[in-house]
């Protein structure tokens, strides 16, 4: 699909071709590993933590569950004190418990999420207290590799758009959607390039010469 996405993005505006040339080809999509519940539970644990710290906490959670992967039933059996003792905040503990309860009851169709359209997946996941639209969008992008997701509230995306499209300030979500409209139906690929651009920022004078507002 990358060949289609590249052709589309190169024609979408004057910024995307330069980002593609600067950063290089989109990486191969890795195969799915583990189940959806495990992936979502891990994303909850990892939020706002360094990778090393989050990995330690997640390992403690697995040890408490006596499992090689977390399951709804195992997490539901743990007390709040056990979860906090593993290093989980009160909010993350509550989110894991609510996710587990809704998955176990079938209120969230965890095992068949990949069969649903994007908006339905977001609706399902945001039924869980503590899981918002952004987390659901990250699941779509990095777990299911859906091609057309545009997280318009993401700070990194907004910073990159400000830099690359030479805006005077961080764009509001409506502006992100406006600028991103030509990227569809391959917005996920465009977002990956925008995130990567934050690691390869050009000097200000070079950026001004090579970036043109794309909308």
N, C-alpha and C positions, 0 to 999 in steps of 0.2 A: 504493500500500500504506500510505502514511502515514495516510490517513483511518482505516483499520482499526486501525493501531497506536495512534493517538491515542485512539480510543474505548476500546480495551482498557486502555491505560495509565492513563487517567483513572479507570477503575473498579478498577484493580489495588490501590491503596492511597491513603493520604491525602497522600503526598509528591509523587508524580508529577504530579498536576494542578497543583500550585503551581509546580513546576519548568517545566512547559509554559507556563503563563501568564507566568512571569517571563522566560523565555528566548525564547519565540516558536516558530513552526512549524519543523519539521524541514526542512533544506534539500533541494532537488532532488538526486537521485542523478546524478552526472556519468557520461557514457559511458566505457566502457573505452578507454584509450589505450595503445598498445604491447602487447607480449606479456607473458605471465606471468613468463617468465624474467627479462626486464628489470625488471619490478616487484619481484621478490624480490631480485635483485642490488642494486637501488637501496635497498631497505629495509635490507639488510645494511650497505651503505656508510653510510647515514644514522643507524644506531643510535648513540645516546649522543653525537651531535654536533649542533652548531648547523646550521641549514639552509644558511647561507652556506658554512661550512667543508666540509660534506658535498658541496655542489654542486661546489665546486672539485675535490675528490678524485674525484668521479664523472666530471667532465669529463676529468680526467687519465686515468682508466681507459678512457674511450671513445677518447681519443687513442692510448693504447697498443694498443688493439684495432683501430685504423684502421677503426672502424665508427661508424655513427650510433647504434647501440645495441649493448650487449654481447651476445655469443653464447657458448654453452658452449665451442665449439671455440677461439674467439679467447682466452678467459680461460685455457683449459688450456695454450695455447701460451706464456703469460707465465711468467717465472721469479718466484720468491719475492722476489728482489731488485727486480725491476721493480714488483711490486705494492707493496712497502714504500716504494719510491722515489716512488710516486704518493701516498703518505700513508696507506696502509692498514696497520692493525696486523697483527701475525702471526696473531692469531686470525681476523680478518676475511678475510685472505688465504686461510687454510686453509678457511674456510667457503665462500668463493667457488669455490675449486678443487674442493671436495667436491661442492658443488651442480652445478658444471659437469660433472664426471665422471659423476655419477648421472643428470643430465639427458641427457647424450650417450649413455649406455648404456641409457637407458630404465628405469632403476631407479626414478626418480621421473617420473611421467607429467605433466610440466610443461604440455604443450600442451592436455591434456584435464582439467586439475584442475577446471575449472568444471562438468564433467559429474558430479563425484563428490559424495557427501553430506559434510557437515561433518566428521564424525569420520574419514572416510577421507582427506580432504585433510590433516587434522592428522597422521594416521599417515604419509602420504607425505612431507610436508615435514620431519617430525622424524626421518626417516631420514638427513637431512643433518647431519653433525657441525657443531654450532654453531647450528643452528636449533632452538629450543625451542617449547613449546606456545604461549607468548605471541606469538611472531613469527607462527606459523601462524594464531592467532586474529586478529591484526591484518590478515593477508592476507584472511581470510574477511570481516572487517568492512569494510575500506576498499578492497579490490581487487574482491572478488566481491559485496559488499553483501548478504551473507547476513543475514537479519533477526533471528536468534535466537542470538547469540553473547554469552557472559557471561565475560569474562576475570577470574576471581575472584582472581588473583594480582596484578593491575594495581594499582600504588600509587595512581594517580589515582582509580580507581574506589573503592578502599578509603577514601581520604581523603574523597571526596565523600559516601559512605554515612555515614561517621562524622559529618560535618557536618550533612547533611540529615535523617538519621534520629536525630540527637542521641544518639550512642553515647559511652560514656566513653573508648573507645580504638579503634584501628584494628580492624576486624572481620577475623577469620580467614577463609580461603577458604570454610569450611563455613558461616559466618554470611552471607557474601556470597551464596552459593547459596540459603540460606534466605530472605533478604530479597528476592532476585531471582526467586524461584520464581513469584510472581504476575505478573511481567512477561512470562513466556513465553506465546506464541511470538514476542515482539517485544523480546527483551532487548537487542539491538543498539541500538535506538532509545533505550531507557532509559539505556544506558551513554553514549550521546552527550550526553544531557541532564545526566548526572552529571559528565562531563568539563567541559561548558560551565559548570556551576554553580560550578566552582572559579574561574572568571573573574568571577562575579557573586555573590560571597558576601555574604549579608546580615549586618548587625550581629548579635552573639550573641543579644541579647534578642529581635530580630525573628525569628531563626531558631528559637528555642525556642518562640515562639508559633505559628509556621506549620508546624512539622514534628512529625510523629507517627510513631513506630515502625510500619513497615508490615507487620510479620510477626506 
